[in-house]
Amino acid sequence: MLATGRYPALARAVHDGTHVDAEESFTTGLDWVLDAVAARLG
């Protein structure tokens, strides 16, 4: 998709963006989901 040149802003964000640690990203997302479930139950 990026190689087509149809999405220059996305390509720039992907290439110039900061590296995100996969484990940290997963943990953060899991925390958000668990917080939402806890709020719904409470």
mmCIF entry with sequence, helices, sheets and N, C-alpha, C, O atoms, coordinates in Angstrom:
data_MODEL
# 
_entry.id   MODEL 
# 
_entity.id                         1 
_entity.type                       polymer 
_entity.pdbx_number_of_molecules   1 
# 
_entity_poly.entity_id                      1 
_entity_poly.type                           'polypeptide(L)' 
_entity_poly.nstd_linkage                   no 
_entity_poly.nstd_monomer                   no 
_entity_poly.pdbx_seq_one_letter_code       MLATGRYPALARAVHDGTHVDAEESFTTGLDWVLDAVAARLG 
_entity_poly.pdbx_seq_one_letter_code_can   MLATGRYPALARAVHDGTHVDAEESFTTGLDWVLDAVAARLG 
_entity_poly.pdbx_strand_id                 A 
# 
loop_
_entity_poly_seq.entity_id 
_entity_poly_seq.num 
_entity_poly_seq.mon_id 
_entity_poly_seq.hetero 
1 1  MET n 
1 2  LEU n 
1 3  ALA n 
1 4  THR n 
1 5  GLY n 
1 6  ARG n 
1 7  TYR n 
1 8  PRO n 
1 9  ALA n 
1 10 LEU n 
1 11 ALA n 
1 12 ARG n 
1 13 ALA n 
1 14 VAL n 
1 15 HIS n 
1 16 ASP n 
1 17 GLY n 
1 18 THR n 
1 19 HIS n 
1 20 VAL n 
1 21 ASP n 
1 22 ALA n 
1 23 GLU n 
1 24 GLU n 
1 25 SER n 
1 26 PHE n 
1 27 THR n 
1 28 THR n 
1 29 GLY n 
1 30 LEU n 
1 31 ASP n 
1 32 TRP n 
1 33 VAL n 
1 34 LEU n 
1 35 ASP n 
1 36 ALA n 
1 37 VAL n 
1 38 ALA n 
1 39 ALA n 
1 40 ARG n 
1 41 LEU n 
1 42 GLY n 
# 
_struct_asym.id          A 
_struct_asym.entity_id   1 
# 
loop_
_struct_conf.conf_type_id 
_struct_conf.id 
_struct_conf.pdbx_PDB_helix_id 
_struct_conf.beg_label_comp_id 
_struct_conf.beg_label_asym_id 
_struct_conf.beg_label_seq_id 
_struct_conf.pdbx_beg_PDB_ins_code 
_struct_conf.end_label_comp_id 
_struct_conf.end_label_asym_id 
_struct_conf.end_label_seq_id 
_struct_conf.pdbx_end_PDB_ins_code 
_struct_conf.beg_auth_comp_id 
_struct_conf.beg_auth_asym_id 
_struct_conf.beg_auth_seq_id 
_struct_conf.end_auth_comp_id 
_struct_conf.end_auth_asym_id 
_struct_conf.end_auth_seq_id 
_struct_conf.pdbx_PDB_helix_class 
_struct_conf.details 
_struct_conf.pdbx_PDB_helix_length 
HELX_P HELX_P1 AA1 LEU A 2  ? THR A 4  ? LEU A 2  THR A 4  5 ? 3  
HELX_P HELX_P2 AA2 PRO A 8  ? ASP A 16 ? PRO A 8  ASP A 16 1 ? 9  
HELX_P HELX_P3 AA3 ALA A 22 ? LEU A 41 ? ALA A 22 LEU A 41 1 ? 20 
# 
_struct_conf_type.id          HELX_P 
_struct_conf_type.criteria    ? 
_struct_conf_type.reference   ? 
# 
loop_
_atom_site.group_PDB 
_atom_site.id 
_atom_site.type_symbol 
_atom_site.label_atom_id 
_atom_site.label_alt_id 
_atom_site.label_comp_id 
_atom_site.label_asym_id 
_atom_site.label_entity_id 
_atom_site.label_seq_id 
_atom_site.pdbx_PDB_ins_code 
_atom_site.Cartn_x 
_atom_site.Cartn_y 
_atom_site.Cartn_z 
_atom_site.occupancy 
_atom_site.B_iso_or_equiv 
_atom_site.pdbx_formal_charge 
_atom_site.auth_seq_id 
_atom_site.auth_comp_id 
_atom_site.auth_asym_id 
_atom_site.auth_atom_id 
_atom_site.pdbx_PDB_model_num 
ATOM 1   N N  . MET A 1 1  ? 0.820   -1.180 0.000  1.00 0.00 ? 1  MET A N  1 
ATOM 2   C CA . MET A 1 1  ? 0.000   0.000  0.000  1.00 0.00 ? 1  MET A CA 1 
ATOM 3   C C  . MET A 1 1  ? 0.871   1.254  0.000  1.00 0.00 ? 1  MET A C  1 
ATOM 4   O O  . MET A 1 1  ? 0.577   2.215  -0.710 1.00 0.00 ? 1  MET A O  1 
ATOM 5   N N  . LEU A 1 2  ? 1.929   1.246  0.785  1.00 0.00 ? 2  LEU A N  1 
ATOM 6   C CA . LEU A 1 2  ? 2.788   2.426  0.843  1.00 0.00 ? 2  LEU A CA 1 
ATOM 7   C C  . LEU A 1 2  ? 3.570   2.614  -0.451 1.00 0.00 ? 2  LEU A C  1 
ATOM 8   O O  . LEU A 1 2  ? 3.851   3.743  -0.855 1.00 0.00 ? 2  LEU A O  1 
ATOM 9   N N  . ALA A 1 3  ? 3.917   1.518  -1.093 1.00 0.00 ? 3  ALA A N  1 
ATOM 10  C CA . ALA A 1 3  ? 4.715   1.591  -2.310 1.00 0.00 ? 3  ALA A CA 1 
ATOM 11  C C  . ALA A 1 3  ? 3.946   2.193  -3.485 1.00 0.00 ? 3  ALA A C  1 
ATOM 12  O O  . ALA A 1 3  ? 4.561   2.624  -4.461 1.00 0.00 ? 3  ALA A O  1 
ATOM 13  N N  . THR A 1 4  ? 2.626   2.229  -3.412 1.00 0.00 ? 4  THR A N  1 
ATOM 14  C CA . THR A 1 4  ? 1.833   2.769  -4.519 1.00 0.00 ? 4  THR A CA 1 
ATOM 15  C C  . THR A 1 4  ? 1.994   4.278  -4.655 1.00 0.00 ? 4  THR A C  1 
ATOM 16  O O  . THR A 1 4  ? 1.790   4.829  -5.737 1.00 0.00 ? 4  THR A O  1 
ATOM 17  N N  . GLY A 1 5  ? 2.355   4.944  -3.574 1.00 0.00 ? 5  GLY A N  1 
ATOM 18  C CA . GLY A 1 5  ? 2.483   6.393  -3.597 1.00 0.00 ? 5  GLY A CA 1 
ATOM 19  C C  . GLY A 1 5  ? 1.153   7.121  -3.434 1.00 0.00 ? 5  GLY A C  1 
ATOM 20  O O  . GLY A 1 5  ? 1.105   8.350  -3.461 1.00 0.00 ? 5  GLY A O  1 
ATOM 21  N N  . ARG A 1 6  ? 0.082   6.366  -3.267 1.00 0.00 ? 6  ARG A N  1 
ATOM 22  C CA . ARG A 1 6  ? -1.248  6.968  -3.139 1.00 0.00 ? 6  ARG A CA 1 
ATOM 23  C C  . ARG A 1 6  ? -1.496  7.567  -1.756 1.00 0.00 ? 6  ARG A C  1 
ATOM 24  O O  . ARG A 1 6  ? -2.429  8.351  -1.582 1.00 0.00 ? 6  ARG A O  1 
ATOM 25  N N  . TYR A 1 7  ? -0.683  7.210  -0.785 1.00 0.00 ? 7  TYR A N  1 
ATOM 26  C CA . TYR A 1 7  ? -0.888  7.652  0.601  1.00 0.00 ? 7  TYR A CA 1 
ATOM 27  C C  . TYR A 1 7  ? 0.400   8.265  1.152  1.00 0.00 ? 7  TYR A C  1 
ATOM 28  O O  . TYR A 1 7  ? 1.019   7.688  2.047  1.00 0.00 ? 7  TYR A O  1 
ATOM 29  N N  . PRO A 1 8  ? 0.808   9.410  0.640  1.00 0.00 ? 8  PRO A N  1 
ATOM 30  C CA . PRO A 1 8  ? 2.088   9.984  1.054  1.00 0.00 ? 8  PRO A CA 1 
ATOM 31  C C  . PRO A 1 8  ? 2.138   10.364 2.531  1.00 0.00 ? 8  PRO A C  1 
ATOM 32  O O  . PRO A 1 8  ? 3.185   10.231 3.165  1.00 0.00 ? 8  PRO A O  1 
ATOM 33  N N  . ALA A 1 9  ? 1.043   10.828 3.079  1.00 0.00 ? 9  ALA A N  1 
ATOM 34  C CA . ALA A 1 9  ? 1.050   11.196 4.500  1.00 0.00 ? 9  ALA A CA 1 
ATOM 35  C C  . ALA A 1 9  ? 1.229   9.964  5.377  1.00 0.00 ? 9  ALA A C  1 
ATOM 36  O O  . ALA A 1 9  ? 1.969   10.006 6.361  1.00 0.00 ? 9  ALA A O  1 
ATOM 37  N N  . LEU A 1 10 ? 0.563   8.875  5.033  1.00 0.00 ? 10 LEU A N  1 
ATOM 38  C CA . LEU A 1 10 ? 0.714   7.632  5.780  1.00 0.00 ? 10 LEU A CA 1 
ATOM 39  C C  . LEU A 1 10 ? 2.133   7.092  5.651  1.00 0.00 ? 10 LEU A C  1 
ATOM 40  O O  . LEU A 1 10 ? 2.728   6.652  6.634  1.00 0.00 ? 10 LEU A O  1 
ATOM 41  N N  . ALA A 1 11 ? 2.667   7.128  4.443  1.00 0.00 ? 11 ALA A N  1 
ATOM 42  C CA . ALA A 1 11 ? 4.033   6.646  4.226  1.00 0.00 ? 11 ALA A CA 1 
ATOM 43  C C  . ALA A 1 11 ? 5.023   7.452  5.050  1.00 0.00 ? 11 ALA A C  1 
ATOM 44  O O  . ALA A 1 11 ? 5.941   6.888  5.646  1.00 0.00 ? 11 ALA A O  1 
ATOM 45  N N  . ARG A 1 12 ? 4.846   8.755  5.087  1.00 0.00 ? 12 ARG A N  1 
ATOM 46  C CA . ARG A 1 12 ? 5.730   9.624  5.870  1.00 0.00 ? 12 ARG A CA 1 
ATOM 47  C C  . ARG A 1 12 ? 5.615   9.299  7.354  1.00 0.00 ? 12 ARG A C  1 
ATOM 48  O O  . ARG A 1 12 ? 6.627   9.243  8.053  1.00 0.00 ? 12 ARG A O  1 
ATOM 49  N N  . ALA A 1 13 ? 4.397   9.084  7.843  1.00 0.00 ? 13 ALA A N  1 
ATOM 50  C CA . ALA A 1 13 ? 4.197   8.763  9.259  1.00 0.00 ? 13 ALA A CA 1 
ATOM 51  C C  . ALA A 1 13 ? 4.845   7.429  9.616  1.00 0.00 ? 13 ALA A C  1 
ATOM 52  O O  . ALA A 1 13 ? 5.444   7.289  10.683 1.00 0.00 ? 13 ALA A O  1 
ATOM 53  N N  . VAL A 1 14 ? 4.726   6.461  8.729  1.00 0.00 ? 14 VAL A N  1 
ATOM 54  C CA . VAL A 1 14 ? 5.311   5.140  8.987  1.00 0.00 ? 14 VAL A CA 1 
ATOM 55  C C  . VAL A 1 14 ? 6.834   5.218  8.991  1.00 0.00 ? 14 VAL A C  1 
ATOM 56  O O  . VAL A 1 14 ? 7.486   4.654  9.869  1.00 0.00 ? 14 VAL A O  1 
ATOM 57  N N  . HIS A 1 15 ? 7.392   5.910  8.017  1.00 0.00 ? 15 HIS A N  1 
ATOM 58  C CA . HIS A 1 15 ? 8.849   5.958  7.898  1.00 0.00 ? 15 HIS A CA 1 
ATOM 59  C C  . HIS A 1 15 ? 9.499   6.904  8.904  1.00 0.00 ? 15 HIS A C  1 
ATOM 60  O O  . HIS A 1 15 ? 10.613  6.646  9.360  1.00 0.00 ? 15 HIS A O  1 
ATOM 61  N N  . ASP A 1 16 ? 8.822   7.993  9.256  1.00 0.00 ? 16 ASP A N  1 
ATOM 62  C CA . ASP A 1 16 ? 9.409   8.990  10.153 1.00 0.00 ? 16 ASP A CA 1 
ATOM 63  C C  . ASP A 1 16 ? 8.950   8.861  11.599 1.00 0.00 ? 16 ASP A C  1 
ATOM 64  O O  . ASP A 1 16 ? 9.485   9.525  12.486 1.00 0.00 ? 16 ASP A O  1 
ATOM 65  N N  . GLY A 1 17 ? 7.973   8.018  11.832 1.00 0.00 ? 17 GLY A N  1 
ATOM 66  C CA . GLY A 1 17 ? 7.412   7.879  13.177 1.00 0.00 ? 17 GLY A CA 1 
ATOM 67  C C  . GLY A 1 17 ? 8.387   7.235  14.145 1.00 0.00 ? 17 GLY A C  1 
ATOM 68  O O  . GLY A 1 17 ? 9.398   6.655  13.748 1.00 0.00 ? 17 GLY A O  1 
ATOM 69  N N  . THR A 1 18 ? 8.064   7.351  15.403 1.00 0.00 ? 18 THR A N  1 
ATOM 70  C CA . THR A 1 18 ? 8.917   6.753  16.430 1.00 0.00 ? 18 THR A CA 1 
ATOM 71  C C  . THR A 1 18 ? 8.664   5.257  16.513 1.00 0.00 ? 18 THR A C  1 
ATOM 72  O O  . THR A 1 18 ? 7.567   4.782  16.222 1.00 0.00 ? 18 THR A O  1 
ATOM 73  N N  . HIS A 1 19 ? 9.678   4.536  16.908 1.00 0.00 ? 19 HIS A N  1 
ATOM 74  C CA . HIS A 1 19 ? 9.556   3.096  17.075 1.00 0.00 ? 19 HIS A CA 1 
ATOM 75  C C  . HIS A 1 19 ? 8.793   2.811  18.365 1.00 0.00 ? 19 HIS A C  1 
ATOM 76  O O  . HIS A 1 19 ? 9.098   3.381  19.413 1.00 0.00 ? 19 HIS A O  1 
ATOM 77  N N  . VAL A 1 20 ? 7.810   1.936  18.285 1.00 0.00 ? 20 VAL A N  1 
ATOM 78  C CA . VAL A 1 20 ? 7.013   1.567  19.451 1.00 0.00 ? 20 VAL A CA 1 
ATOM 79  C C  . VAL A 1 20 ? 7.364   0.136  19.830 1.00 0.00 ? 20 VAL A C  1 
ATOM 80  O O  . VAL A 1 20 ? 7.326   -0.769 18.996 1.00 0.00 ? 20 VAL A O  1 
ATOM 81  N N  . ASP A 1 21 ? 7.700   -0.052 21.082 1.00 0.00 ? 21 ASP A N  1 
ATOM 82  C CA . ASP A 1 21 ? 8.008   -1.378 21.594 1.00 0.00 ? 21 ASP A CA 1 
ATOM 83  C C  . ASP A 1 21 ? 6.730   -2.218 21.603 1.00 0.00 ? 21 ASP A C  1 
ATOM 84  O O  . ASP A 1 21 ? 5.728   -1.797 22.179 1.00 0.00 ? 21 ASP A O  1 
ATOM 85  N N  . ALA A 1 22 ? 6.745   -3.378 20.985 1.00 0.00 ? 22 ALA A N  1 
ATOM 86  C CA . ALA A 1 22 ? 5.550   -4.216 20.859 1.00 0.00 ? 22 ALA A CA 1 
ATOM 87  C C  . ALA A 1 22 ? 5.011   -4.641 22.220 1.00 0.00 ? 22 ALA A C  1 
ATOM 88  O O  . ALA A 1 22 ? 3.798   -4.632 22.433 1.00 0.00 ? 22 ALA A O  1 
ATOM 89  N N  . GLU A 1 23 ? 5.885   -5.008 23.132 1.00 0.00 ? 23 GLU A N  1 
ATOM 90  C CA . GLU A 1 23 ? 5.431   -5.454 24.455 1.00 0.00 ? 23 GLU A CA 1 
ATOM 91  C C  . GLU A 1 23 ? 4.774   -4.300 25.219 1.00 0.00 ? 23 GLU A C  1 
ATOM 92  O O  . GLU A 1 23 ? 3.734   -4.482 25.853 1.00 0.00 ? 23 GLU A O  1 
ATOM 93  N N  . GLU A 1 24 ? 5.380   -3.127 25.156 1.00 0.00 ? 24 GLU A N  1 
ATOM 94  C CA . GLU A 1 24 ? 4.818   -1.958 25.830 1.00 0.00 ? 24 GLU A CA 1 
ATOM 95  C C  . GLU A 1 24 ? 3.468   -1.573 25.221 1.00 0.00 ? 24 GLU A C  1 
ATOM 96  O O  . GLU A 1 24 ? 2.532   -1.222 25.939 1.00 0.00 ? 24 GLU A O  1 
ATOM 97  N N  . SER A 1 25 ? 3.380   -1.641 23.907 1.00 0.00 ? 25 SER A N  1 
ATOM 98  C CA . SER A 1 25 ? 2.131   -1.322 23.218 1.00 0.00 ? 25 SER A CA 1 
ATOM 99  C C  . SER A 1 25 ? 1.033   -2.307 23.607 1.00 0.00 ? 25 SER A C  1 
ATOM 100 O O  . SER A 1 25 ? -0.102  -1.904 23.862 1.00 0.00 ? 25 SER A O  1 
ATOM 101 N N  . PHE A 1 26 ? 1.362   -3.586 23.653 1.00 0.00 ? 26 PHE A N  1 
ATOM 102 C CA . PHE A 1 26 ? 0.395   -4.602 24.045 1.00 0.00 ? 26 PHE A CA 1 
ATOM 103 C C  . PHE A 1 26 ? -0.074  -4.383 25.478 1.00 0.00 ? 26 PHE A C  1 
ATOM 104 O O  . PHE A 1 26 ? -1.270  -4.441 25.765 1.00 0.00 ? 26 PHE A O  1 
ATOM 105 N N  . THR A 1 27 ? 0.875   -4.132 26.373 1.00 0.00 ? 27 THR A N  1 
ATOM 106 C CA . THR A 1 27 ? 0.534   -3.930 27.779 1.00 0.00 ? 27 THR A CA 1 
ATOM 107 C C  . THR A 1 27 ? -0.380  -2.718 27.959 1.00 0.00 ? 27 THR A C  1 
ATOM 108 O O  . THR A 1 27 ? -1.345  -2.772 28.721 1.00 0.00 ? 27 THR A O  1 
ATOM 109 N N  . THR A 1 28 ? -0.076  -1.636 27.263 1.00 0.00 ? 28 THR A N  1 
ATOM 110 C CA . THR A 1 28 ? -0.903  -0.437 27.343 1.00 0.00 ? 28 THR A CA 1 
ATOM 111 C C  . THR A 1 28 ? -2.312  -0.725 26.833 1.00 0.00 ? 28 THR A C  1 
ATOM 112 O O  . THR A 1 28 ? -3.294  -0.352 27.476 1.00 0.00 ? 28 THR A O  1 
ATOM 113 N N  . GLY A 1 29 ? -2.414  -1.384 25.688 1.00 0.00 ? 29 GLY A N  1 
ATOM 114 C CA . GLY A 1 29 ? -3.725  -1.719 25.132 1.00 0.00 ? 29 GLY A CA 1 
ATOM 115 C C  . GLY A 1 29 ? -4.514  -2.636 26.040 1.00 0.00 ? 29 GLY A C  1 
ATOM 116 O O  . GLY A 1 29 ? -5.719  -2.455 26.214 1.00 0.00 ? 29 GLY A O  1 
ATOM 117 N N  . LEU A 1 30 ? -3.849  -3.619 26.621 1.00 0.00 ? 30 LEU A N  1 
ATOM 118 C CA . LEU A 1 30 ? -4.508  -4.534 27.554 1.00 0.00 ? 30 LEU A CA 1 
ATOM 119 C C  . LEU A 1 30 ? -5.005  -3.790 28.779 1.00 0.00 ? 30 LEU A C  1 
ATOM 120 O O  . LEU A 1 30 ? -6.114  -4.047 29.249 1.00 0.00 ? 30 LEU A O  1 
ATOM 121 N N  . ASP A 1 31 ? -4.209  -2.878 29.301 1.00 0.00 ? 31 ASP A N  1 
ATOM 122 C CA . ASP A 1 31 ? -4.640  -2.064 30.442 1.00 0.00 ? 31 ASP A CA 1 
ATOM 123 C C  . ASP A 1 31 ? -5.905  -1.285 30.106 1.00 0.00 ? 31 ASP A C  1 
ATOM 124 O O  . ASP A 1 31 ? -6.824  -1.211 30.922 1.00 0.00 ? 31 ASP A O  1 
ATOM 125 N N  . TRP A 1 32 ? -5.958  -0.703 28.907 1.00 0.00 ? 32 TRP A N  1 
ATOM 126 C CA . TRP A 1 32 ? -7.144  0.057  28.492 1.00 0.00 ? 32 TRP A CA 1 
ATOM 127 C C  . TRP A 1 32 ? -8.373  -0.843 28.442 1.00 0.00 ? 32 TRP A C  1 
ATOM 128 O O  . TRP A 1 32 ? -9.444  -0.469 28.920 1.00 0.00 ? 32 TRP A O  1 
ATOM 129 N N  . VAL A 1 33 ? -8.217  -2.019 27.868 1.00 0.00 ? 33 VAL A N  1 
ATOM 130 C CA . VAL A 1 33 ? -9.355  -2.943 27.761 1.00 0.00 ? 33 VAL A CA 1 
ATOM 131 C C  . VAL A 1 33 ? -9.820  -3.379 29.145 1.00 0.00 ? 33 VAL A C  1 
ATOM 132 O O  . VAL A 1 33 ? -11.019 -3.385 29.426 1.00 0.00 ? 33 VAL A O  1 
ATOM 133 N N  . LEU A 1 34 ? -8.886  -3.739 29.998 1.00 0.00 ? 34 LEU A N  1 
ATOM 134 C CA . LEU A 1 34 ? -9.256  -4.184 31.341 1.00 0.00 ? 34 LEU A CA 1 
ATOM 135 C C  . LEU A 1 34 ? -9.888  -3.060 32.160 1.00 0.00 ? 34 LEU A C  1 
ATOM 136 O O  . LEU A 1 34 ? -10.820 -3.307 32.927 1.00 0.00 ? 34 LEU A O  1 
ATOM 137 N N  . ASP A 1 35 ? -9.397  -1.836 32.009 1.00 0.00 ? 35 ASP A N  1 
ATOM 138 C CA . ASP A 1 35 ? -10.013 -0.688 32.686 1.00 0.00 ? 35 ASP A CA 1 
ATOM 139 C C  . ASP A 1 35 ? -11.452 -0.490 32.217 1.00 0.00 ? 35 ASP A C  1 
ATOM 140 O O  . ASP A 1 35 ? -12.340 -0.212 33.023 1.00 0.00 ? 35 ASP A O  1 
ATOM 141 N N  . ALA A 1 36 ? -11.679 -0.635 30.909 1.00 0.00 ? 36 ALA A N  1 
ATOM 142 C CA . ALA A 1 36 ? -13.031 -0.465 30.360 1.00 0.00 ? 36 ALA A CA 1 
ATOM 143 C C  . ALA A 1 36 ? -13.970 -1.555 30.888 1.00 0.00 ? 36 ALA A C  1 
ATOM 144 O O  . ALA A 1 36 ? -15.115 -1.271 31.240 1.00 0.00 ? 36 ALA A O  1 
ATOM 145 N N  . VAL A 1 37 ? -13.490 -2.793 30.945 1.00 0.00 ? 37 VAL A N  1 
ATOM 146 C CA . VAL A 1 37 ? -14.310 -3.888 31.469 1.00 0.00 ? 37 VAL A CA 1 
ATOM 147 C C  . VAL A 1 37 ? -14.621 -3.640 32.937 1.00 0.00 ? 37 VAL A C  1 
ATOM 148 O O  . VAL A 1 37 ? -15.761 -3.808 33.369 1.00 0.00 ? 37 VAL A O  1 
ATOM 149 N N  . ALA A 1 38 ? -13.619 -3.244 33.700 1.00 0.00 ? 38 ALA A N  1 
ATOM 150 C CA . ALA A 1 38 ? -13.834 -2.994 35.136 1.00 0.00 ? 38 ALA A CA 1 
ATOM 151 C C  . ALA A 1 38 ? -14.832 -1.853 35.349 1.00 0.00 ? 38 ALA A C  1 
ATOM 152 O O  . ALA A 1 38 ? -15.671 -1.927 36.247 1.00 0.00 ? 38 ALA A O  1 
ATOM 153 N N  . ALA A 1 39 ? -14.750 -0.813 34.541 1.00 0.00 ? 39 ALA A N  1 
ATOM 154 C CA . ALA A 1 39 ? -15.687 0.306  34.656 1.00 0.00 ? 39 ALA A CA 1 
ATOM 155 C C  . ALA A 1 39 ? -17.114 -0.144 34.340 1.00 0.00 ? 39 ALA A C  1 
ATOM 156 O O  . ALA A 1 39 ? -18.074 0.295  34.974 1.00 0.00 ? 39 ALA A O  1 
ATOM 157 N N  . ARG A 1 40 ? -17.230 -1.016 33.361 1.00 0.00 ? 40 ARG A N  1 
ATOM 158 C CA . ARG A 1 40 ? -18.557 -1.504 32.953 1.00 0.00 ? 40 ARG A CA 1 
ATOM 159 C C  . ARG A 1 40 ? -19.167 -2.398 34.030 1.00 0.00 ? 40 ARG A C  1 
ATOM 160 O O  . ARG A 1 40 ? -20.380 -2.385 34.238 1.00 0.00 ? 40 ARG A O  1 
ATOM 161 N N  . LEU A 1 41 ? -18.322 -3.177 34.715 1.00 0.00 ? 41 LEU A N  1 
ATOM 162 C CA . LEU A 1 41 ? -18.802 -4.080 35.751 1.00 0.00 ? 41 LEU A CA 1 
ATOM 163 C C  . LEU A 1 41 ? -19.126 -3.349 37.038 1.00 0.00 ? 41 LEU A C  1 
ATOM 164 O O  . LEU A 1 41 ? -19.977 -3.784 37.814 1.00 0.00 ? 41 LEU A O  1 
ATOM 165 N N  . GLY A 1 42 ? -18.446 -2.239 37.262 1.00 0.00 ? 42 GLY A N  1 
ATOM 166 C CA . GLY A 1 42 ? -18.583 -1.519 38.531 1.00 0.00 ? 42 GLY A CA 1 
ATOM 167 C C  . GLY A 1 42 ? -19.682 -0.593 38.579 1.00 0.00 ? 42 GLY A C  1 
ATOM 168 O O  . GLY A 1 42 ? -19.890 0.066  39.597 1.00 0.00 ? 42 GLY A O  1 
# 
